Amino acid sequence: MTVHYHHGNLRDTLIAAAIAQLAQQNDAAISLRELARTVGVSIAAVYRHFPSKEALLAEVAAAGFAAMIAKWDQQLPPPGSLPAEQRFQLLGQLYIEFALAAPAHYRLMFEHQDVRPYPALQEAALACFDYVLQTAGAAVREAGVDPRWERAAASAGWSLGHGYVMLLLSGRLAMADGGNELSPALLPRFFQLPVEALTPAPLS
């Protein structure tokens, strides 16, 4: 792994080096000393830009959410170009593709139980959920369902995608007899809105 450090841009260089390191491993463990050696600076120089390892990891996690949004912007057709529910399913497919292509980085994105101490990470995570919310909301409106279901549909879709990814990465889905019969390509079909179930159901 080679990362070129240009004077005056150490912060971004360290984040890039951490992302490159994550791309070569299966877990989210990051060594600051290894990053410092890779970039060619002292560990003290790292701490001048990041007060703690957690602060650096939060920035790397925020970059992951930004990269996911960039993938959606690049590969998701614009609103109105196809049925909203189909667009929501495609968003789910792209979500899973991102996670499986960068599993260590993806795990790191969700390691922080409390993002409030890290404004950049909190903002990036909220922007990601807002993207899901807007996409799910369009599907809810298209289906003629009570608009109050928009946030519930977004949360359900994200929960389904995230839970599937984590079970798949841990090997749990392959433990049952017959292996994993729910492929990454098939899962987004379950993002379909159960209109018959939602329409009469009361919301608290």
GROMACS elastic network, one bead per residue, 0.5 to 0.9 nm:
[ bonds ]
;  ai    aj funct       b0    kb
    1    17     6  0.82159   500
    1    20     6  0.70875   500
    1    21     6  0.72937   500
    1    24     6  0.86788   500
    1    38     6  0.75393   500
    2    17     6  0.80540   500
    2    20     6  0.86476   500
    2    38     6  0.68158   500
    2    39     6  0.78485   500
    3    13     6  0.72628   500
    3    14     6  0.86517   500
    3    16     6  0.75976   500
    3    17     6  0.60198   500
    3    20     6  0.83222   500
    3    38     6  0.67690   500
    3    39     6  0.59683   500
    4    13     6  0.74436   500
    4    17     6  0.89569   500
    4    38     6  0.88538   500
    4    39     6  0.66800   500
    4    40     6  0.87984   500
    5     8     6  0.86900   500
    5     9     6  0.71372   500
    5    10     6  0.65214   500
    5    13     6  0.59488   500
    5    14     6  0.84811   500
    5    39     6  0.59627   500
    5    40     6  0.76093   500
    5    41     6  0.89555   500
    6     9     6  0.57926   500
    6    10     6  0.70389   500
    6    13     6  0.78829   500
    7    10     6  0.67395   500
    8    11     6  0.82872   500
    9    12     6  0.58102   500
    9    13     6  0.62283   500
    9    14     6  0.88159   500
   10    14     6  0.60218   500
   10    15     6  0.86156   500
   10    39     6  0.84658   500
   10    41     6  0.89656   500
   10    45     6  0.85396   500
   10    46     6  0.80695   500
   10    49     6  0.78113   500
   11    14     6  0.53601   500
   11    15     6  0.65059   500
   11    16     6  0.87986   500
   11    46     6  0.79810   500
   11    49     6  0.60730   500
   11    50     6  0.80302   500
   12    15     6  0.51236   500
   12    16     6  0.61638   500
   12    17     6  0.85646   500
   13    16     6  0.50628   500
   13    17     6  0.60685   500
   13    18     6  0.85957   500
   13    39     6  0.74137   500
   14    18     6  0.61222   500
   14    19     6  0.86163   500
   14    35     6  0.68447   500
   14    36     6  0.78196   500
   14    39     6  0.70788   500
   14    46     6  0.78082   500
   14    56     6  0.83495   500
   15    18     6  0.51222   500
   15    19     6  0.62787   500
   15    20     6  0.86346   500
   15    56     6  0.73103   500
   15    57     6  0.83523   500
   15    59     6  0.71178   500
   15    60     6  0.57310   500
   15    63     6  0.82498   500
   16    19     6  0.51345   500
   16    20     6  0.61652   500
   16    21     6  0.85986   500
   16    60     6  0.81128   500
   17    20     6  0.50117   500
   17    21     6  0.61022   500
   17    22     6  0.86215   500
   17    35     6  0.64726   500
   17    38     6  0.74226   500
   17    39     6  0.72345   500
   18    22     6  0.61843   500
   18    23     6  0.86624   500
   18    30     6  0.70868   500
   18    31     6  0.87113   500
   18    32     6  0.87173   500
   18    35     6  0.66867   500
   18    56     6  0.88350   500
   18    57     6  0.83238   500
   18    60     6  0.70611   500
   19    22     6  0.50840   500
   19    23     6  0.62995   500
   19    60     6  0.68016   500
   19    63     6  0.86801   500
   19    64     6  0.85835   500
   19   105     6  0.69592   500
   20    23     6  0.51428   500
   20    24     6  0.68875   500
   21    24     6  0.54624   500
   21    25     6  0.69376   500
   21    30     6  0.76753   500
   21    35     6  0.81768   500
   22    25     6  0.54043   500
   22    26     6  0.74411   500
   22    27     6  0.74722   500
   22    28     6  0.65266   500
   22    29     6  0.79498   500
   22    30     6  0.75897   500
   22   102     6  0.77611   500
   22   103     6  0.83537   500
   22   104     6  0.55444   500
   22   105     6  0.57754   500
   23    26     6  0.79419   500
   23   101     6  0.86532   500
   23   102     6  0.61658   500
   23   103     6  0.79992   500
   23   104     6  0.68717   500
   23   105     6  0.71681   500
   24   104     6  0.85409   500
   25    28     6  0.77171   500
   25    29     6  0.86378   500
   25   103     6  0.85538   500
   25   104     6  0.65502   500
   26    29     6  0.88435   500
   26   102     6  0.87013   500
   26   103     6  0.65344   500
   26   104     6  0.52155   500
   26   105     6  0.88661   500
   27    30     6  0.87550   500
   27   103     6  0.75804   500
   27   105     6  0.81426   500
   27   107     6  0.74685   500
   27   108     6  0.83823   500
   28   103     6  0.83815   500
   28   105     6  0.63737   500
   28   106     6  0.82984   500
   28   107     6  0.62114   500
   28   108     6  0.54081   500
   28   111     6  0.86873   500
   29   104     6  0.82226   500
   29   108     6  0.83917   500
   30    33     6  0.89851   500
   30    34     6  0.80759   500
   30    35     6  0.80051   500
   30    53     6  0.86290   500
   30    57     6  0.81053   500
   31    34     6  0.52209   500
   31    35     6  0.62831   500
   31    36     6  0.86653   500
   31    53     6  0.85864   500
   32    36     6  0.60796   500
   32    37     6  0.86051   500
   32    43     6  0.71070   500
   32    46     6  0.76649   500
   32    53     6  0.69873   500
   32    56     6  0.89610   500
   33    37     6  0.62123   500
   33    38     6  0.85535   500
   33    42     6  0.80817   500
   33    43     6  0.60059   500
   33    46     6  0.88221   500
   34    37     6  0.50700   500
   34    38     6  0.60695   500
   34    39     6  0.86223   500
   35    39     6  0.61693   500
   35    40     6  0.83473   500
   35    41     6  0.86908   500
   35    43     6  0.85778   500
   35    46     6  0.86593   500
   36    39     6  0.52852   500
   36    40     6  0.58374   500
   36    41     6  0.51731   500
   36    42     6  0.58061   500
   36    43     6  0.56789   500
   36    44     6  0.89392   500
   36    45     6  0.81063   500
   36    46     6  0.67623   500
   37    41     6  0.62839   500
   37    42     6  0.73424   500
   37    43     6  0.82890   500
   38    41     6  0.80165   500
   39    42     6  0.89740   500
   41    44     6  0.81717   500
   41    45     6  0.63081   500
   41    46     6  0.75404   500
   42    45     6  0.52281   500
   42    46     6  0.68110   500
   43    46     6  0.50960   500
   43    47     6  0.65301   500
   43    48     6  0.88496   500
   44    47     6  0.51651   500
   44    48     6  0.63557   500
   45    48     6  0.51144   500
   45    49     6  0.69579   500
   45    50     6  0.88781   500
   46    49     6  0.55625   500
   46    50     6  0.61765   500
   46    51     6  0.83495   500
   46    52     6  0.89807   500
   47    51     6  0.52090   500
   47    52     6  0.65885   500
   47    53     6  0.82730   500
   48    51     6  0.66669   500
   49    56     6  0.85779   500
   50    53     6  0.70818   500
   50    54     6  0.85105   500
   50    55     6  0.58678   500
   50    56     6  0.57708   500
   51    54     6  0.83566   500
   51    55     6  0.64951   500
   51    56     6  0.80936   500
   52    55     6  0.52000   500
   52    56     6  0.67044   500
   52    57     6  0.88386   500
   53    56     6  0.52284   500
   53    57     6  0.62327   500
   53    58     6  0.86144   500
   54    58     6  0.60198   500
   54    59     6  0.86725   500
   54   112     6  0.88268   500
   55    58     6  0.51534   500
   55    59     6  0.65226   500
   55    60     6  0.88548   500
   55   117     6  0.89891   500
   55   118     6  0.72604   500
   56    59     6  0.52127   500
   56    60     6  0.63568   500
   56    61     6  0.86665   500
   57    61     6  0.60321   500
   57    62     6  0.85003   500
   57   108     6  0.75492   500
   57   109     6  0.86750   500
   58    61     6  0.50031   500
   58    62     6  0.61211   500
   58    63     6  0.86233   500
   58   108     6  0.84229   500
   58   109     6  0.78757   500
   58   112     6  0.76039   500
   58   115     6  0.81480   500
   58   118     6  0.65720   500
   58   120     6  0.77880   500
   58   121     6  0.58745   500
   59    63     6  0.62560   500
   59    64     6  0.87338   500
   59   118     6  0.81268   500
   59   120     6  0.68361   500
   59   121     6  0.63924   500
   60    63     6  0.50537   500
   60    64     6  0.64565   500
   60   105     6  0.80773   500
   60   108     6  0.80502   500
   60   109     6  0.78425   500
   60   121     6  0.85680   500
   61    64     6  0.50074   500
   61    65     6  0.66671   500
   61    66     6  0.87987   500
   61   105     6  0.71264   500
   61   106     6  0.79029   500
   61   107     6  0.88602   500
   61   108     6  0.58938   500
   61   110     6  0.77439   500
   61   111     6  0.86610   500
   61   112     6  0.87970   500
   61   121     6  0.66366   500
   61   124     6  0.87024   500
   61   125     6  0.89524   500
   62    65     6  0.52643   500
   62    66     6  0.63174   500
   62    67     6  0.86477   500
   62   109     6  0.70212   500
   62   120     6  0.63358   500
   62   122     6  0.77983   500
   62   123     6  0.80831   500
   62   124     6  0.54460   500
   62   125     6  0.70544   500
   63    67     6  0.60743   500
   63    68     6  0.86332   500
   63   109     6  0.86970   500
   63   121     6  0.81677   500
   63   124     6  0.78112   500
   64    67     6  0.50192   500
   64    68     6  0.62499   500
   64    69     6  0.87335   500
   64   105     6  0.67163   500
   64   106     6  0.70063   500
   64   108     6  0.85467   500
   64   109     6  0.64267   500
   64   124     6  0.86165   500
   65    68     6  0.50582   500
   65    69     6  0.63239   500
   65    70     6  0.86170   500
   65   106     6  0.87017   500
   65   109     6  0.71691   500
   65   121     6  0.82506   500
   65   124     6  0.57651   500
   65   125     6  0.61353   500
   65   127     6  0.82053   500
   65   128     6  0.63183   500
   66    69     6  0.51751   500
   66    70     6  0.61850   500
   66    71     6  0.87003   500
   66   124     6  0.62829   500
   66   125     6  0.84150   500
   66   127     6  0.84065   500
   66   128     6  0.76421   500
   67    71     6  0.62127   500
   67    72     6  0.87392   500
   67    98     6  0.88139   500
   68    71     6  0.50728   500
   68    72     6  0.64364   500
   68    73     6  0.87282   500
   68    94     6  0.85109   500
   68    95     6  0.72205   500
   68    98     6  0.67147   500
   68    99     6  0.87974   500
   68   128     6  0.77135   500
   69    72     6  0.50690   500
   69    73     6  0.61691   500
   69    74     6  0.86095   500
   69   127     6  0.82055   500
   69   128     6  0.63125   500
   69   131     6  0.76782   500
   70    74     6  0.61191   500
   70    75     6  0.85430   500
   71    74     6  0.51671   500
   71    75     6  0.59617   500
   71    76     6  0.78311   500
   71    94     6  0.75355   500
   71    95     6  0.86562   500
   71    98     6  0.79467   500
   72    75     6  0.52815   500
   72    76     6  0.50764   500
   72    77     6  0.85980   500
   72    91     6  0.68718   500
   72    94     6  0.69736   500
   72    95     6  0.81771   500
   72   131     6  0.88898   500
   73    76     6  0.58784   500
   73    77     6  0.81035   500
   73    78     6  0.83817   500
   74    77     6  0.81711   500
   75    91     6  0.89423   500
   75    94     6  0.80099   500
   76    79     6  0.87525   500
   76    87     6  0.73528   500
   76    90     6  0.71472   500
   76    91     6  0.67519   500
   76    94     6  0.81633   500
   77    80     6  0.83863   500
   77    81     6  0.63205   500
   77    82     6  0.75629   500
   77    87     6  0.74014   500
   78    81     6  0.57820   500
   78    82     6  0.81821   500
   78    87     6  0.87191   500
   79    82     6  0.71970   500
   79    83     6  0.85030   500
   79    84     6  0.72551   500
   79    87     6  0.78498   500
   79   135     6  0.82908   500
   79   138     6  0.84496   500
   80    83     6  0.68577   500
   80    84     6  0.71112   500
   81    84     6  0.85200   500
   81    87     6  0.86950   500
   82    85     6  0.85032   500
   82    86     6  0.68393   500
   82    87     6  0.65520   500
   83    86     6  0.52849   500
   83    87     6  0.62939   500
   83    88     6  0.87683   500
   83   139     6  0.78477   500
   83   142     6  0.81174   500
   84    88     6  0.61842   500
   84    89     6  0.86811   500
   84   135     6  0.72729   500
   84   136     6  0.78784   500
   84   137     6  0.87520   500
   84   138     6  0.57214   500
   84   140     6  0.83274   500
   84   141     6  0.87344   500
   84   142     6  0.66530   500
   84   143     6  0.88519   500
   85    89     6  0.62983   500
   85    90     6  0.86598   500
   85   135     6  0.83306   500
   85   136     6  0.75129   500
   85   138     6  0.76444   500
   85   140     6  0.79150   500
   85   142     6  0.77867   500
   85   143     6  0.82745   500
   85   191     6  0.79437   500
   85   192     6  0.65907   500
   85   193     6  0.76174   500
   86    89     6  0.50710   500
   86    90     6  0.62276   500
   86    91     6  0.86695   500
   86   139     6  0.82062   500
   86   189     6  0.87735   500
   86   191     6  0.88791   500
   86   192     6  0.81518   500
   87    90     6  0.50019   500
   87    91     6  0.62160   500
   87    92     6  0.87170   500
   87   135     6  0.72819   500
   87   136     6  0.87454   500
   87   139     6  0.81203   500
   88    91     6  0.50772   500
   88    92     6  0.64619   500
   88    93     6  0.88315   500
   88   132     6  0.79810   500
   88   135     6  0.56441   500
   88   136     6  0.58883   500
   88   138     6  0.83942   500
   88   139     6  0.69010   500
   88   157     6  0.87352   500
   88   188     6  0.83592   500
   88   191     6  0.71521   500
   88   192     6  0.83192   500
   89    92     6  0.50572   500
   89    93     6  0.63683   500
   89    94     6  0.88042   500
   89   157     6  0.88975   500
   89   187     6  0.87665   500
   89   189     6  0.63191   500
   89   190     6  0.79824   500
   89   191     6  0.56201   500
   89   192     6  0.72177   500
   90    94     6  0.62236   500
   90    95     6  0.84895   500
   90   188     6  0.69561   500
   91    94     6  0.51423   500
   91    95     6  0.61029   500
   91    96     6  0.87392   500
   91   132     6  0.78447   500
   91   135     6  0.79730   500
   91   188     6  0.82564   500
   92    96     6  0.63330   500
   92    97     6  0.86429   500
   92   132     6  0.88906   500
   92   157     6  0.74465   500
   92   158     6  0.78840   500
   92   161     6  0.65773   500
   92   187     6  0.81690   500
   92   188     6  0.54720   500
   92   189     6  0.89463   500
   92   191     6  0.75405   500
   93    96     6  0.52795   500
   93    97     6  0.62356   500
   93    98     6  0.87300   500
   93   161     6  0.85414   500
   93   184     6  0.72479   500
   93   185     6  0.65994   500
   93   186     6  0.86353   500
   93   187     6  0.76629   500
   93   188     6  0.56868   500
   94    98     6  0.61491   500
   94    99     6  0.86518   500
   95    98     6  0.52799   500
   95    99     6  0.63709   500
   95   100     6  0.87796   500
   95   158     6  0.89471   500
   95   161     6  0.73308   500
   95   162     6  0.86731   500
   96    99     6  0.51190   500
   96   100     6  0.61148   500
   96   101     6  0.84473   500
   96   161     6  0.66343   500
   96   162     6  0.80099   500
   96   164     6  0.84933   500
   96   165     6  0.66417   500
   96   184     6  0.67900   500
   96   185     6  0.87146   500
   96   188     6  0.88900   500
   97   100     6  0.53367   500
   97   101     6  0.60308   500
   97   102     6  0.86709   500
   97   184     6  0.78863   500
   98   101     6  0.52173   500
   98   102     6  0.63140   500
   98   103     6  0.82238   500
   98   106     6  0.80359   500
   99   102     6  0.53705   500
   99   103     6  0.53712   500
   99   104     6  0.85595   500
   99   105     6  0.80009   500
   99   106     6  0.54588   500
   99   107     6  0.83286   500
   99   162     6  0.87474   500
   99   165     6  0.69670   500
  100   103     6  0.52683   500
  100   106     6  0.81276   500
  100   165     6  0.73167   500
  100   168     6  0.89345   500
  100   169     6  0.78140   500
  101   106     6  0.88842   500
  102   105     6  0.54732   500
  102   106     6  0.60013   500
  102   107     6  0.86968   500
  103   107     6  0.61180   500
  103   108     6  0.86177   500
  103   165     6  0.88620   500
  103   169     6  0.74627   500
  104   107     6  0.51836   500
  104   108     6  0.63223   500
  104   109     6  0.88043   500
  105   108     6  0.50821   500
  105   109     6  0.63629   500
  106   109     6  0.51527   500
  106   110     6  0.70304   500
  107   110     6  0.55816   500
  107   111     6  0.63489   500
  107   166     6  0.82798   500
  108   111     6  0.50611   500
  108   112     6  0.76792   500
  109   112     6  0.72638   500
  109   121     6  0.86770   500
  109   125     6  0.85863   500
  110   113     6  0.72626   500
  111   114     6  0.89453   500
  112   115     6  0.59874   500
  114   117     6  0.72364   500
  114   118     6  0.85517   500
  114   122     6  0.88112   500
  115   118     6  0.54524   500
  115   119     6  0.72638   500
  115   120     6  0.88227   500
  115   121     6  0.63004   500
  115   122     6  0.52533   500
  115   125     6  0.86449   500
  116   119     6  0.62060   500
  116   121     6  0.81667   500
  116   122     6  0.61459   500
  117   121     6  0.88041   500
  117   122     6  0.83104   500
  118   121     6  0.54848   500
  118   122     6  0.62077   500
  118   123     6  0.86937   500
  119   122     6  0.50051   500
  119   123     6  0.59886   500
  119   124     6  0.84799   500
  120   123     6  0.51924   500
  120   124     6  0.61307   500
  120   125     6  0.86058   500
  121   124     6  0.50774   500
  121   125     6  0.60373   500
  121   126     6  0.84632   500
  122   125     6  0.52459   500
  122   126     6  0.60948   500
  122   127     6  0.85243   500
  123   126     6  0.51874   500
  123   127     6  0.60734   500
  123   128     6  0.86284   500
  124   127     6  0.50884   500
  124   128     6  0.62517   500
  124   129     6  0.87809   500
  125   128     6  0.50945   500
  125   129     6  0.63367   500
  125   130     6  0.85958   500
  126   129     6  0.51055   500
  126   130     6  0.60039   500
  126   131     6  0.85818   500
  127   131     6  0.62704   500
  127   132     6  0.88081   500
  128   131     6  0.51850   500
  128   132     6  0.65665   500
  128   133     6  0.87121   500
  129   132     6  0.50016   500
  129   133     6  0.60293   500
  129   134     6  0.86209   500
  129   154     6  0.78092   500
  129   155     6  0.83301   500
  129   158     6  0.81710   500
  130   134     6  0.60751   500
  130   135     6  0.85133   500
  130   154     6  0.87760   500
  131   134     6  0.52832   500
  131   135     6  0.62959   500
  131   136     6  0.85966   500
  132   135     6  0.51695   500
  132   136     6  0.59791   500
  132   137     6  0.82674   500
  132   154     6  0.57649   500
  132   155     6  0.83086   500
  132   157     6  0.81898   500
  132   158     6  0.75661   500
  133   136     6  0.51295   500
  133   137     6  0.57127   500
  133   138     6  0.84827   500
  133   150     6  0.67665   500
  133   151     6  0.61089   500
  133   152     6  0.88810   500
  133   153     6  0.78501   500
  133   155     6  0.78564   500
  134   137     6  0.50162   500
  134   138     6  0.62702   500
  134   139     6  0.88507   500
  134   150     6  0.82065   500
  134   151     6  0.89596   500
  134   154     6  0.81904   500
  135   138     6  0.53739   500
  135   139     6  0.67014   500
  135   140     6  0.89681   500
  135   154     6  0.78764   500
  136   139     6  0.51379   500
  136   140     6  0.63052   500
  136   141     6  0.87385   500
  136   150     6  0.61718   500
  136   151     6  0.77688   500
  136   152     6  0.89834   500
  136   153     6  0.60677   500
  136   154     6  0.52624   500
  136   157     6  0.80536   500
  137   140     6  0.50124   500
  137   141     6  0.61704   500
  137   142     6  0.84836   500
  137   147     6  0.74054   500
  137   149     6  0.78815   500
  137   151     6  0.72227   500
  137   153     6  0.75095   500
  137   154     6  0.73513   500
  138   141     6  0.51672   500
  138   142     6  0.60338   500
  138   143     6  0.85918   500
  138   150     6  0.80612   500
  139   142     6  0.50376   500
  139   143     6  0.61760   500
  139   144     6  0.87440   500
  139   145     6  0.89644   500
  139   150     6  0.82838   500
  139   153     6  0.89332   500
  139   192     6  0.88885   500
  139   193     6  0.78431   500
  140   143     6  0.51845   500
  140   144     6  0.64487   500
  140   145     6  0.55367   500
  140   146     6  0.74899   500
  140   147     6  0.66112   500
  140   149     6  0.69477   500
  140   150     6  0.59648   500
  140   153     6  0.76788   500
  140   193     6  0.74871   500
  140   195     6  0.87527   500
  141   144     6  0.51360   500
  141   145     6  0.60559   500
  141   146     6  0.75963   500
  141   147     6  0.63731   500
  141   150     6  0.80635   500
  142   145     6  0.77532   500
  143   193     6  0.80492   500
  143   195     6  0.71394   500
  144   147     6  0.81724   500
  144   195     6  0.85235   500
  144   199     6  0.87313   500
  145   148     6  0.83299   500
  145   149     6  0.71913   500
  145   150     6  0.87804   500
  145   195     6  0.69280   500
  145   198     6  0.72073   500
  145   199     6  0.60579   500
  146   149     6  0.58945   500
  146   150     6  0.80622   500
  146   198     6  0.82549   500
  146   199     6  0.71174   500
  147   150     6  0.55657   500
  147   151     6  0.85975   500
  148   151     6  0.69411   500
  148   152     6  0.77601   500
  148   203     6  0.77888   500
  149   152     6  0.51121   500
  149   153     6  0.59532   500
  149   154     6  0.85660   500
  149   198     6  0.79963   500
  149   203     6  0.81853   500
  150   153     6  0.52256   500
  150   154     6  0.62821   500
  150   155     6  0.86952   500
  151   154     6  0.50618   500
  151   155     6  0.60933   500
  151   156     6  0.84652   500
  152   155     6  0.51253   500
  152   156     6  0.59927   500
  152   157     6  0.84980   500
  153   156     6  0.50746   500
  153   157     6  0.60498   500
  153   158     6  0.85681   500
  153   191     6  0.85591   500
  153   193     6  0.76552   500
  154   157     6  0.51794   500
  154   158     6  0.61778   500
  154   159     6  0.84887   500
  155   158     6  0.52009   500
  155   159     6  0.59633   500
  155   160     6  0.84846   500
  156   159     6  0.50512   500
  156   160     6  0.60474   500
  156   161     6  0.85936   500
  156   191     6  0.83591   500
  157   160     6  0.51497   500
  157   161     6  0.62078   500
  157   162     6  0.85457   500
  157   188     6  0.87251   500
  157   190     6  0.84980   500
  157   191     6  0.59716   500
  158   161     6  0.51495   500
  158   162     6  0.59282   500
  158   163     6  0.82711   500
  159   162     6  0.52221   500
  159   163     6  0.57902   500
  159   164     6  0.82892   500
  160   163     6  0.53033   500
  160   164     6  0.60427   500
  160   165     6  0.85982   500
  160   187     6  0.85771   500
  160   188     6  0.89654   500
  160   190     6  0.84596   500
  160   191     6  0.81819   500
  161   164     6  0.52393   500
  161   165     6  0.62056   500
  161   166     6  0.87285   500
  161   187     6  0.78719   500
  161   188     6  0.79555   500
  162   165     6  0.51479   500
  162   166     6  0.61924   500
  162   167     6  0.85795   500
  163   166     6  0.52751   500
  163   167     6  0.61342   500
  163   168     6  0.84868   500
  164   167     6  0.52193   500
  164   168     6  0.60093   500
  164   169     6  0.85376   500
  164   173     6  0.84568   500
  164   184     6  0.85232   500
  164   187     6  0.82290   500
  165   168     6  0.50834   500
  165   169     6  0.60257   500
  165   170     6  0.85108   500
  165   184     6  0.85794   500
  166   169     6  0.51551   500
  166   170     6  0.61030   500
  166   171     6  0.85878   500
  166   172     6  0.86746   500
  167   170     6  0.52118   500
  167   171     6  0.62258   500
  167   172     6  0.52309   500
  167   173     6  0.59137   500
  167   174     6  0.89794   500
  168   171     6  0.51551   500
  168   172     6  0.61564   500
  168   173     6  0.55977   500
  168   174     6  0.75762   500
  168   180     6  0.84961   500
  169   172     6  0.77693   500
  169   173     6  0.87085   500
  170   173     6  0.80127   500
  171   174     6  0.55634   500
  171   175     6  0.67865   500
  172   175     6  0.53344   500
  172   176     6  0.78431   500
  172   180     6  0.87647   500
  173   176     6  0.66289   500
  173   179     6  0.67805   500
  173   180     6  0.52248   500
  173   181     6  0.83867   500
  173   182     6  0.83778   500
  174   177     6  0.78368   500
  174   178     6  0.77239   500
  174   181     6  0.84453   500
  175   178     6  0.83146   500
  175   179     6  0.61403   500
  175   180     6  0.77817   500
  176   179     6  0.55201   500
  176   180     6  0.73619   500
  177   180     6  0.85339   500
  178   181     6  0.74228   500
  180   183     6  0.69830   500
  182   185     6  0.82057   500
  182   186     6  0.61803   500
  182   187     6  0.63963   500
  183   186     6  0.51560   500
  183   187     6  0.63524   500
  184   187     6  0.54688   500
  184   188     6  0.76456   500
  185   188     6  0.67194   500
  185   189     6  0.82956   500
  186   189     6  0.58629   500
  186   190     6  0.78956   500
  187   190     6  0.57049   500
  187   191     6  0.76917   500
  188   191     6  0.52568   500
  188   192     6  0.78597   500
  189   192     6  0.59633   500
  190   193     6  0.80686   500
  191   194     6  0.89230   500
  192   195     6  0.87027   500
  193   196     6  0.86915   500
  193   197     6  0.87817   500
  193   198     6  0.81476   500
  194   197     6  0.53941   500
  194   198     6  0.61867   500
  194   199     6  0.86496   500
  195   198     6  0.50623   500
  195   199     6  0.58532   500
  195   200     6  0.89967   500
  196   199     6  0.57555   500
  196   200     6  0.74956   500
  197   200     6  0.66319   500
  197   201     6  0.66397   500
  198   201     6  0.52129   500
  198   202     6  0.82225   500
  199   202     6  0.82872   500
